[in-house]
Amino acid sequence: MSAPLVNTPGPITALAAARWAVVIGTKSGQVVYARSIFIRPKVIVVNGRHTFERPQESPLPISPPVCQLDGPVLMVALDSKITRLVAATFSSIVTFNPADFPSRAKTIHSTVPILATELAQDGQFIVAIHKDDRVRLWNLQTGAVSGPPLAQGAPIAGMSLSADGRFLLTFSRIGPIRLWDLTTHREIKTGWAPSPAARPIIDARISPDGRCFFVLTAVRVDVYPLKDSTPPAPR
């Protein structure tokens, strides 16, 4: 049996990784942040040929720093530049500067229970599904909700945020599926649902290039254009 990469203080409920960093959330409310530092290989020229010394690695620490939150950790995330670490529980969103972890944490409290979250790639805001079947955009700089809540009209089963942070897709198991423009906080495709024979909706995702979105149902996968304002029709 191999040795553990990182020891955790409880059952793991959330995990995120980016380049040389890993963040772990646990059922007992701990956030663990560990990083491994890679040293660039040194280039040596011998008789006109380039050779490389073997790169050295600083392995992940077995006992990295830990921060205790107010409840089970629902989500942990890192932005694309690893300048912001975010963790969420049912009642709060906590942000850190990874370089200062676990000190200097900023906590945002929510009066409506949080069920799921997703961090924008630039680390500026987080979208959160709440227990009242609404999605709220939390500005991580101000700690306030940006714009009005986005109402699904049914229990929200999942969401997908576009890579540029402009579009958000939300869906319920039997519909509707809604597509939102987060710059205006308005729905840009009328809520719709698959035929009863195709239900339930298992998942829906915006493509990485932002050109379309995919809907996985019990019987098929459909692809729809993202930025076309007309009612969706499978391609």
C-alpha positions in Angstrom: 0.0 0.0 0.0 1.4 3.4 -0.9 1.7 6.3 1.6 -1.0 9.0 1.5 -0.2 12.1 -0.6 -1.8 14.4 1.9 -3.3 13.5 5.3 -6.8 14.9 5.8 -8.6 15.3 9.2 -11.8 13.8 8.0 -13.8 12.3 5.0 -13.2 14.4 1.9 -16.3 16.2 0.4 -14.6 18.6 -2.1 -11.4 18.7 -4.1 -9.7 21.1 -6.5 -6.3 21.2 -8.2 -4.5 23.7 -10.4 -0.9 23.2 -11.6 1.1 22.7 -8.5 -1.6 23.2 -5.9 -4.3 21.1 -4.4 -7.2 22.1 -2.1 -9.3 19.6 -0.1 -12.5 20.1 1.8 -13.8 17.7 4.5 -17.1 16.7 6.0 -16.0 18.1 9.4 -15.4 21.6 7.9 -11.6 21.7 7.3 -10.0 23.2 4.3 -6.5 21.8 3.5 -4.2 23.6 1.1 -1.0 22.0 -0.2 1.4 23.0 -2.9 4.4 21.4 -4.6 7.2 23.5 -6.0 8.9 22.4 -9.2 12.3 23.8 -10.0 13.0 24.3 -13.7 15.6 21.9 -15.2 19.0 23.4 -15.7 20.1 23.4 -19.4 23.7 22.3 -19.9 25.5 22.6 -23.3 28.2 19.9 -23.8 30.0 19.7 -27.2 27.2 21.6 -28.9 24.4 19.4 -27.5 21.8 20.4 -25.0 21.3 18.2 -22.0 19.1 18.7 -19.0 19.7 18.1 -15.4 16.9 16.2 -13.7 14.3 18.7 -12.3 14.0 18.7 -8.5 10.6 18.6 -6.9 9.4 19.8 -3.5 6.7 17.2 -2.7 3.3 18.0 -1.2 3.6 18.1 2.6 2.0 15.3 4.5 0.6 17.7 7.1 -0.2 21.0 5.2 -1.9 24.0 6.8 -5.6 23.6 7.7 -8.5 26.1 8.2 -11.6 25.2 10.2 -14.9 26.5 8.7 -18.4 26.6 10.2 -19.7 23.4 8.6 -19.2 20.7 6.0 -17.3 22.0 3.0 -19.5 21.9 -0.2 -16.9 23.3 -2.6 -13.3 24.3 -2.9 -11.8 26.1 -5.9 -8.8 28.0 -7.2 -8.8 30.6 -9.8 -6.8 30.1 -13.0 -3.8 32.1 -11.7 -3.9 30.6 -8.2 -4.3 34.0 -6.6 -7.6 33.2 -4.9 -8.8 30.2 -3.0 -12.5 29.8 -2.3 -14.4 27.4 0.0 -18.2 27.2 0.6 -20.4 25.7 3.3 -24.2 25.7 3.7 -24.1 29.2 5.2 -20.9 30.9 4.1 -18.3 31.6 1.4 -14.7 32.0 2.5 -11.9 33.4 0.4 -8.2 33.3 0.9 -5.0 34.5 -0.7 -3.2 31.1 -1.2 0.1 32.8 -0.4 -1.3 33.7 3.1 -3.4 30.5 3.8 -4.9 30.0 6.3 -4.6 33.5 7.7 -6.4 36.6 6.4 -9.6 34.8 5.4 -12.6 36.8 4.3 -16.0 35.4 5.1 -19.3 36.1 3.3 -22.4 35.0 5.2 -25.6 33.9 3.4 -29.0 33.9 5.1 -30.3 31.5 2.5 -28.7 28.1 2.7 -26.2 27.3 -0.1 -26.5 24.0 -2.0 -23.8 24.3 -4.7 -21.3 26.8 -6.1 -19.1 27.5 -9.0 -16.1 29.9 -9.2 -15.5 32.1 -12.2 -12.1 31.4 -13.8 -10.9 35.0 -13.1 -11.8 34.6 -9.4 -13.9 37.7 -9.3 -17.3 36.2 -8.5 -19.0 33.0 -7.5 -22.4 31.7 -8.6 -24.3 29.8 -5.9 -27.5 27.7 -6.0 -29.6 28.4 -2.9 -32.3 26.4 -1.2 -35.0 28.8 -2.4 -34.3 27.6 -6.0 -32.6 30.8 -7.0 -29.0 31.4 -8.2 -27.1 34.4 -6.7 -23.9 36.0 -8.0 -21.6 36.9 -5.1 -19.0 39.5 -5.8 -15.9 38.3 -4.0 -14.3 41.8 -3.8 -17.3 43.4 -2.0 -18.9 40.4 -0.4 -22.3 41.4 -1.8 -24.8 39.9 -4.2 -24.6 41.3 -7.7 -27.9 42.0 -9.3 -31.2 40.2 -8.6 -31.4 36.5 -7.9 -32.0 34.3 -11.0 -35.2 32.3 -10.5 -35.4 28.8 -11.9 -39.0 28.1 -11.0 -38.2 24.6 -9.9 -35.6 22.7 -7.8 -32.2 23.3 -9.4 -30.3 20.1 -10.2 -27.2 21.7 -11.6 -25.5 24.6 -13.4 -22.7 25.4 -15.8 -20.7 28.6 -16.1 -19.1 29.6 -19.3 -15.3 30.0 -19.4 -15.5 33.8 -19.9 -18.0 34.1 -17.0 -20.7 35.7 -19.1 -23.2 32.9 -19.5 -24.8 30.6 -17.0 -26.9 27.5 -17.7 -29.3 26.2 -15.0 -31.5 23.1 -15.2 -34.0 21.0 -13.2 -34.4 17.3 -13.6 -37.6 17.5 -15.6 -37.0 21.0 -16.9 -36.9 23.8 -17.4 -33.4 24.5 -18.8 -32.5 28.2 -18.7 -29.6 30.2 -20.1 -28.7 33.5 -18.5 -26.6 36.5 -19.6 -24.8 37.5 -16.4 -23.9 40.9 -17.7 -27.6 41.8 -17.8 -29.0 39.2 -15.3 -31.6 38.3 -17.9 -32.6 35.0 -19.4 -31.7 34.8 -23.1 -33.4 31.5 -23.9 -36.9 30.8 -22.8 -37.2 28.1 -20.2 -37.9 24.7 -21.9 -37.9 21.0 -21.1 -37.3 17.8 -23.0 -40.1 15.5 -23.9 -41.4 13.3 -21.1 -39.9 10.3 -22.8 -36.4 11.8 -22.6 -36.6 12.9 -18.9 -34.9 13.2 -16.5 -32.2 15.6 -17.4 -29.0 14.1 -16.1 -26.6 17.0 -16.8 -26.1 20.1 -18.9 -22.8 21.8 -19.7 -21.5 24.8 -21.7 -18.7 23.9 -24.0 -15.2 25.2 -23.2 -15.2 27.4 -26.3 -18.6 29.0 -25.4 -20.2 28.2 -28.7 -22.7 25.6 -27.6 -24.1 23.6 -24.7 -24.8 20.0 -24.2 -27.8 18.4 -22.6 -27.6 14.8 -21.4 -31.0 13.1 -20.8 -32.0 9.6 -20.0 -31.9 8.6 -23.7 -29.7 11.0 -25.7 -27.3 13.9 -25.8 -28.4 17.1 -27.6 -26.2 20.0 -28.7 -27.6 23.5 -28.9 -26.0 26.8 -30.1 -25.3 29.1 -27.1 -25.6 32.6 -28.4 -28.6 32.2 -30.7 -31.5 33.9 -29.1 -34.1 31.7 -30.9 -35.7 28.7 -29.1 -33.2 25.8 -28.9 -33.3 23.1 -31.5 -31.0 20.2 -31.5 -28.1 20.2 -34.0 
